[in-house]
């Protein structure tokens, strides 16, 4: 990647995976490089956003970086103002739970079923997609990793006894998340074109596409896969394929009974 011009001295080799940006070939980044005003302003915006959603432990480091940039940026007002809509009280509690492996009990509103439910969860990761913030967590009720939208969490509390039941497939024990792999028919290529932001890899096998997704809202994927019929098939994880099969079977039964 790099700025227009794309000469060897203006490009760097990097990739994004599991929420981390890795620079595999730094080239000119090994030497100090002077940033222009636009680049520093963009970094200031990013630092303000990080400061608003991250835990207090990082405040000092972020503030130090902000001061360093503000001392060098050539504008009359180097301060960046962001409109914050995230419920920080829940977010801070969830971040502490991730850091200390503390289970939480949440009251969650399911938009699909339009109902509230109590869930005992062990949060694993916080990430944003579009304008929404999501929590990836082990869910005791579902006995698997589930994704919850932060703005649909009505109540959040620490479980009094601090206990939650997990099983051997609990992803935090291996420090890996289950990859979601799809077989996408070439006729459904618009799915790939419209969802580039959540796709980490695409390969072609026998004229069809094998697509690997980053962490996403599984409920959204289930509804989307059902909408595409047999044009999208889940290859992994098996539990997700079974859930889609179960829902499709239930839909067919409802129509058959009429």
Secondary structure by P-SEA (a helix, b strand, c coil): cccccccccccccccccccccccccccccccbbbbcaaaaaaaaaaaaaaaacccccaaaaaaaaaaaaaacccccccbbbbbcccaaaaaaaaaaaaaabbbbbbbcccccccbbbbbbcccccccccccbbbbbccccccccbbbbbcccccccccccccbbbbcccccccccccbbbbbbcccccaaaaaacccccccccccccbbbbbbcccaaaaaaaaaaaaccccccccaaaaaaaaaaaaaaaaaaaaac
